């Protein structure tokens, strides 16, 4: 494994003033109404991965947890972590420790900070990820669109980066590796620390990964920053369109 370099720190610039060098992140005035939607939740039934005793973990720090997990094909781990735990650091440590070479990393989070972006940039620099998809909440975007969001876009402009905003409260990280691993991490933790007890599950399961990825791919396609955000009900119609289409085809 290559030797890790010391982290650089990106200085946070005060970008509260208008800066014409950035794209205008206003959402569009119109939206395409979904033609099909479900009246019930979207769900999947899949074969459960193995939950080993050593993969039921309490951890205080991200690096500690990343070293404890034995994540082989078809395995699952469940972790409870304390308030100082930084989920973004854990994703980075996990990828680095396993030396995963990732085709696509997809993250959905309520909130994050520049330290998280710093870590993701280094995963690009180390050659661990080829593409990053990031979905953040409309709530977070509305508060930081002229500061953090602009700085993040500036930092990520040299990388294969896709960014979307919608009314989401999900905390999910998905990645598929060059060796065929498909991992999903989901739970209560945002990328940054929260000073709260948090928990999440990580599993290597292609069915679960494909299910989550398809949902988030639809969100990315429809809610890139050039598109208008929607309420939770309309957003649900967007992600459920395809399932309803499948049911229609199935029943003729």
Secondary structure, DSSP 8 states (H G I E B T S, - for coil): ----------------S--TTS------S-----S---SS---------EEEEEEEEEESSHHHHHHH----TTEEEEEEE-TT--HHHHHHHHHHHHT--EEEEEEEES---HHHHHHHHHHHHTTSBS-EEEEEEHHHHHHHTTTHHHHHHHHHTTS-EEEEEES----EEEEEETTS-EEEEEES--SS--SS-EEEEEEE-HHHHHHHHHHHHHHHHH-BTTS----HHHHHHHHHHHHHHHHHHHT-
